[in-house]
């Protein structure tokens, strides 16, 4: 990931020094060192700067994955800038680098949590402007994380600490975001216009699905309706044109197919010659053989292999696909998307099963050898039950006596400490690595983790706070844990930019600045942990 080069600071310093000379006495109060420091703390000036920078990261990571399948990437879905910020601060703290750690923006969470209409289902009913707005918000928070951490380093340097190496090798919190544009929110022109806004906000990777825009459903719900390939290709083109117009030449398109679970189509495309894309799409449509005498007035008929066929049509006008055609449709969708400008694939599946995913991806890779997948490790799956079922099947195949297990009740807590549970949990633990090596999964993400963690944490806190524990529920389970785990936002004033603002006010107003920091700032109470850490360090040296 990007380190801030020394030249950024030096270049800004020289620029301001030259400007001061040009504008004379009226600029006397402007300190070049302060401007250079602020410039270093905000290296990304626009969303397009971010999109270009992060697209290059993704392209590098994709090439590294092609060479070594163990080098996959990961992300978590974030529905607010603060959530994304705390995620990336924690990534740097625990893993020392943001390398191969991305962000995901879920259309589901935008609908459920960010719409002015209130909570909505994942059916493209939310305002499309909410999507680029959230991208911009996320990067505002990540840029502030950069500014706060660097400001702390500059403060320490001003106090005499030798932190120049930390400043020169600072790693930004800015990472790639894969952003969900749903089915494009309209026709290809609407898709293009929204894609531009998303890219301008900072998105380097846009995920688009092959459902009908006005009938879009969550990938894990029923009633999905797909579009013919020609319609989807037009939207892939629209996104690519948006990237190229804005100068993001490395922009990434993630083409999602919902055909595995979709049994309906709204349109019957026009085939120009046997075997073309439209013809292949039509071949999947369920139809019954009839004679011309059997045809009703206003029936729509197809000629298939010399026979007259009537497509099966629902009362709402939608057409049904043949039963069992879903996997073949997925494979055709994937190959067609890659051959028409997509960079990565997304296949929605009913369960998280590496063998099933690999079965589809291997067929795709027979035609496009470097095909790569973005896979949704979805909370819509019951991971415990799915993998206990997989473990049960494995043990049964190995000849294990399974009479101790009730196949219809494998979620029961009584199985938590059993061999079945151990095997299932081990499969869950290695799922991402296995999927990367065996099923072409370049990027693993969880769409809705912070939706569920927020709900879980509020459940736990309210149980105690409004119950017998009272204030202890917050202190014991939240604040005390924040302090001991050194969670960044325990000093929430600093996290919101108070220290950063104090320094800026000093730059702007000098000794007249009214600052929030000082002896009476209650955040000083949290310095105890820092002091104890210093004492422990000194004691360890003496020992």
N, C-alpha and C positions, 0 to 999 in steps of 0.2 A: 504494500500500500504506500501511498505517497508520503514522503518526508518533506518538510519545509526546508528548501535549500537556503543556505546562508545568504545567497545573492538576493533573495526576496527582500530581506531586511536592508541590506546594503544598498540595493537599487532604490528602494523607497526613500532611504536616508538621503542619497545623492539628489534625487528628484526634488525633494522639498528644500534642500539647501540651495539648489539652483533657482527654484521659484522664489525663495526668500530674497535672493539677490536681485531677481527681476522686479519684484513688487515693492521692495524697499521697506521703509520704516513701518508701514501699516501692518506688516507681517511680523514685527519683532516678537510678539508674544507667542507665535507658533513655534513649537519646539520640534525640530526634525526627528529627534529620537522618539518622541511620543507618537508622531504620525507613522514612523516606520514600524513601531511596535504594534499599533492598531492595524496596519496593513498586513503584518505577519499573522495577526490573530484572525484575519478574515481573508484567506487566500482565494476563496471562490466568490467572485463578485456577482455572478448571475447563475440562474438555473441552467443555462446552456453550458456554462463552464463546468458545472457538475455533471451534466449528461455526457459531455465529451470525455471527461476524465474517467467516469465510471464505466462507460462503454468500453474504453480501452482495457480496463481491469477485467471486465467480463470476457472480452476476446482472448486475453492472455490466459485466463483461467480455463476457458474452453479448449484452448490448444494444449494446456498442461494436462487436462483430463483425457484428451485424445491419446496422449503419450503414456498416461498412467491413470488407470481408472480408480485408483485409491484416492486421487486428488479431487474429490467431489466438493461441491459447495453447499451451503446451508443458509436458511433464513427463518425468521419468525414473523408472522403477520402483526402489524402495529396499526392501531386505529387512532393514535394521537401522536403529535410530535414529541411530547414528553415521554411517552412509552418507548418510542424509537430511540430517543436520547439516552434514557436509562439503560436500555438494552446494549447500546454500543459502548457506553461507559463501562458497563459490567463485562462486556466482551474483552475490552482492553485490560481491565483489572485482572480477570481470571485467566485469560489466555494469552496476554502480553502482545497480541497483534489482532488486527481486524481482518487479516488475510483470509479470503474465501468465506467471509461472513457477510451476508447481504441483508436486505430488508425486503419484506413483501407487503404490498398494499392490496388488501382483499376487498373486492366489490361487495362481498357479503357483509363485511364489517362497516363499510361506508353506508350501505343501506340500513343496517341495523342500528348504527350508532351516530351517524353524521348527517342525516337528512333533516331538512327543516320541516318535513312532513311528520317527523317523529319516527320511531322504530318501524322499519319496513322489512318485508321478506326480500330475498335475493331474486328479484324479478325485474331488474332495470327500471324500477319506479322512482328511484332517487334522482336528485338533480345531478346531471353529468358534470356540472361545474364543481361539485363537491370533490371529485376525484383529483383534478389538478390542484385544487385548494389544499387538499391533505398532503399531496406530494410537497408543495411549497412549504407547508407548515412543518413537515418532518425535517426538511433540510434547514429551515430556520433554527430549529432546536439543535440539530447536529452542528451547525456552524457556531451556535452559542456554546456548545460543549467544547469546541476547539478554543474559542476565545477565553472561556473561563479557565481551562487548564493551562493555556499559554500565559494568561495574565498572572496566574499563581507562580509560574516559573520566572516571569520577568520580575515579580515582586521579590522572590527569593534571591534572584540575581542582584537586585538593587540593595538587598540586605547583606550582600557580601558572599553568598553561596556560589560555588562554582557549578552552575547548571547549564553552561553553554552547550555541552554535548547533548543534553536533554532537549534544548531548544532547537539545535541544528537537526536533530534526528526525530523531531516530534512527528508522530503518526496521526493523521487526521481521523476524525470520527466519520467522515463522509465515505459512504460505501454505496455500491449499486443498489437500486431498488427495482424490483420487478413489479410493475403496476398493472392492475386488472382494468381493462377497458370494456369488460363484459362482451357483448356481441356487437359493440361499436355504437350503440345508442342511435340507430337510424341507418340510413343508406351510406354508401361509401364516402360521400361528401361530408356527411355528419361525422363519420369515423375519422376522416382526415382532419377536420377542424378540431375535434377533441384531442386527437393524438398530438397536434401541434401544441396545444395548451399544456398537455402532460409533459412533453419534452421540454418546453420552455420553463416548466416548473422544476425540471431536474431529472425526469425519468429517462434512463438509458435503455430500458427493456420494457416492452409493452406486450402484455398477454391478451390475446383476443380469441374468442370461441366461435364455433360454427353453428350456433343456434340462431333462430329467428329473433331479431331484436325486440319486436313487440310481444313476443311470446316466451322470452327468456326465462329459464328456471334454474335454480341452484343445481349444480352438477350431481348432487346427492338426493334430488327429489325426482318424482315421476313427472310425466307430461312434457318431456323435452322434445323440441321440434328442430330438426337440423335443416340447413339450407343446401342447395346444390353447390358443387365445387366452384362453378363460375362466380357465384355471388360471393363466396368466401375469398376467392383469389382477388377479386376487386377490392376487398377490404384490406387484404395483405398489401396490395399495391398502394392503397391510400396511406397506410402507416409508413411504408418505405418512402414514399414521396415526402411525407412530413419530416422524416428524419433527414433526408437529403436536402430539402429546402432550407432547413435550419443549420446545416453544416455538421450534423452528427453522423458522419459517414459510417461509423462502426455500430450504429444503433441496432439493437437486437429485437427481433420479433419472435414471440413465443406463440405458436399456433396450437390452440387447444381443440381437441375433438371430443364431443359428447356422444358420439355414435354408439359407444358400448352400451349405454343405458337408454338411448333415444330410439323410439320405435315409430316416429312420425316424421313426415315432411309436409311442408306447406305448398311447395311448388313442384311441378314436373318440368324439368328443363327440356330445352329443345335440342334434340340430337341432329347433327348435320351429316354424320356418317357412322356406320356401325363400328362400335368399339371405342368411340370417343368418350370423353369424361361424362358427358350427359347420358350417353348410352349405358355406360357402366353404372351410373347412379340409378337410372331407370330400371336396370336389371334387378336391383334389390327391392323394388316396389312390389308388394304382394298383389297378385292379380289372379283372376279366375278366367278360365277359357270359356268363351261363349260363341254363339253364332250371331250373325247380324240380325236374325229374327228375334233373338233374346234381348237385344239391346233396347234400352228404354229411351224415351225422348230425352235429349240433352245429356246422355251418358258420355263420358270421356273414355275412349278406347285406345289400346296400344296393339301394335302388331309385334309379336315376339316369336321368333323362330318359325315364321310362316303361319302362326296361329293368331286369332283375334282374341285379345285379353281385355278384361275390364278391371282396372285398378280398384282395390278395396278402399272405399272412401267412408269416412265417418260423417255423422250428421253435421259436424261443424266444418266440413269441407277438407279436413286434413286427410292425407293418405298414409296408409300403414306400410311399413317395411315387412319383408318376410321374416318369420321367426328364425332365429339362429344365424341371421346375416350380420349381426352386430360386429363381430370380430373382423370379418372381411371388410366391412365398411370403415372400421377404425384404421386398418392397415392402408387402405386406399386413401383415406383422408390424410394420413401422416405422410405418405410418399408424395402425394400431390402437393401438399403444403411446402414440403422441403424443396420440391422441384420448382416451386413458384415463389421463392423469396423468403420463406420462413427460416429461422436459424435454429430454433429449438422446438420441441414438441411437448405437449401436455395431454396425457390420456387420463380421463376420469374413469376410475374403476370402482366396482361395487365393494371390494374388500382389498386390504393391503397384502397381496400375495406375490412374492418375488417371482415365482415360477410362472404365474399367469401374466405378469407384466412382461417378463422375458420372452414368453411365447409370442406376444405381439411385436415387441421390439426386434426380435431376431428376424421376423418376416420383413419388417421395414428395412433392417440393415442388409438384407440380401440385395436390396436395390440401392440404398443410400448407406454405405458402410460406416460413415461417421455420424449417423443419426444419434441425437442426444435428447434426453428427456428431462423435463421439469416435473417432479412428482409431488402431489399433494398428500402429505402425511396427515390426513384429515381427522379432526375430532369427530366427524360424522361417523367414523368407523368405531365400533366397539373393539378396541385393540386387544384387550384382555381375552374376550370371548373368541375373537378370530384366531388368535395365536394359540389359545388352548385347544381349539378345534384342530389346528394344524399339528400341534404336538401330539394330540390324541391319535390322529391318523398315522403319524410317524411311528409312534409306539406300537400301535396295532399292527402295522406292517412289519415291525421288527419282532413280532410274536410275543409282545408283553401281555400279561394278564391284566385286562382293563376292567375287570368286574368291580373294582373298588370305586370306579368313577361313574356318575350318572351323566351320560352324554347330553341329556336335556337340561342339565343344571350346572354346567362347568364354571359359571361365574361365582358359585357358592364359596364363601370365605373358608369353608372347611378344606378346600383344595389349595389354599395359599402356600402352604409349606411342603407341598408334595413334589414328586419328580415331574409330574405334568406341569405344575406351575413353574418350576425351575427351567424346564426346557422352553416353555412358552416365553418367559421373560428374557431368556437368552436370545431367542429369535427376535424379540422386539428390540433388544439392545443392539444387535448386529444388523438390523433390517436395512439401515441406510448404507452401511458398507457393502452388504450383500447385494442390495439393489444397484449400487454404483458399479460393482464388478460384474454382475450377472445380467443386469437388465438395462444397461445404458443410461442409468439415472445420473445426470450431471449435477442436478440441483435438487436437494430435498428441502421442502418447506412445510411448516404447519400454518395453515391459513388463519385459524382463530384462537391461538393460544392465549393471548392477552384478554380476549373476551371472557374466556373460562377462568383464568387466574383472578381476574378482577371479581367475578361472581363468587369464586371460592373464598377469596380473602375477606370479602364483605360478609359472607355467611359466617365465617369463623370469628371475625371481630364482633359482629353484632350479637352473636350468641353469648359471648362473655361480657361485653360492655353493658348491655341492657339486662344482664343477669347478675349472678352472685359476685363475679369478679370486679364489676364496675371499671374504674379507671385502670386497674391492674391489667385488664385484658389488653388495653392499648400499650401500656408501658412494657409488659412482659413479652408480648408476642410481636410487637412492632418496634417501638423505639429502642428497647434494649438490644434487640436483634440487629437493628440498623447500626447502632454504635459498635457492637462487637464484630460485626461483619464489614465495618467500614463502608457502608452504603453511601454513595455520593450525596444523596439528597437528605441525609440526616441534618445537614446544615442547609436547610431549604432556602434561607435568604441568599446564601452564596450561590446555590444552584439556580436561583431565579435571576442572578446577575447583579446582586447588591454590591459585592466587592468590585466587580468589573465596572459598575456604574460609579462607584466612589473614585476609582482611579481616573475614569474619564472626566468626572466633574473637577478633579484636581488639574487635569490637563487644560480644561476649558476656563476654569475660574481661579486657579491657583489657591492661595491661602483663604480666599473668600468662599471656597466650596463648603457646602453643608453636607457632611457625609453621614452615612448610616452606621458605619463601623465605629467602634470605640468601646470604652470600658462598660458602658451601659447597654451594649448590644447583647441580648441574652444568648445569642449563638455562641458566645465565648464559653459557655458552660460545656460545650461539646469539644473544646480543646483538650479536655482531661485525657481523652483517649490518646491524643497525639503525645501529650506529656508522658503518659505511662509507657508508650512505645519507646520514647527516647530513653527513659530510665532503664527499660529492659535491655536496650541496646548497650548502654554503658555497663550494666551489670554483666552482660555476656562477654564484653571485652575484658573486664576485670577478672572474670572466671577463667 
